């Protein structure tokens, strides 16, 4: 990651930590345009979108993150949360189960799994 892209990424993360997700999207979108294959940027941008209620945009970021890293447990969990927010519980549940299988010690992941059958 170039220094200028890294600075944008760090600025976006700082905004997230301060509870300013809308501001975070500005820096993170710029960073993503410069380095679209960077998983860390995609994850942070997905989180920012999720926090401002842009479920579809967050879903797209987490899906791309899973293309870059298919065994990313957090990406499966976060994608599940996006899908659940859009009323797609069955699809969300698949990702909660995948996240839980990738990180079985996570009570947070396991707690999201629903018995929908």
Rosetta blueprint (number, residue, H / E / L):
1 X L
2 X L
3 X H
4 X H
5 X H
6 X H
7 X H
8 X H
9 X H
10 X H
11 X H
12 X H
13 X H
14 X H
15 X H
16 X H
17 X H
18 X L
19 X L
20 X L
21 X H
22 X H
23 X H
24 X H
25 X H
26 X H
27 X H
28 X H
29 X H
30 X H
31 X H
32 X H
33 X H
34 X H
35 X L
36 X L
37 X L
38 X L
39 X H
40 X H
41 X H
42 X H
43 X H
44 X H
45 X H
46 X H
47 X H
48 X H
49 X H
50 X H
51 X H
52 X L
53 X L
54 X L
55 X H
56 X H
57 X H
58 X H
59 X H
60 X H
61 X H
62 X H
63 X H
64 X H
65 X H
66 X H
67 X H
68 X H
69 X L
70 X L
71 X L
72 X L
73 X H
74 X H
75 X H
76 X H
77 X H
78 X H
79 X H
80 X H
81 X H
82 X H
83 X H
84 X H
85 X H
86 X L
87 X L
88 X L
89 X H
90 X H
91 X H
92 X H
93 X H
94 X H
95 X H
96 X H
97 X H
98 X H
99 X H
100 X H
101 X H
102 X H
103 X L
104 X L
105 X L
106 X L
107 X H
108 X H
109 X H
110 X H
111 X H
112 X H
113 X L
114 X L
115 X L
116 X L
117 X L
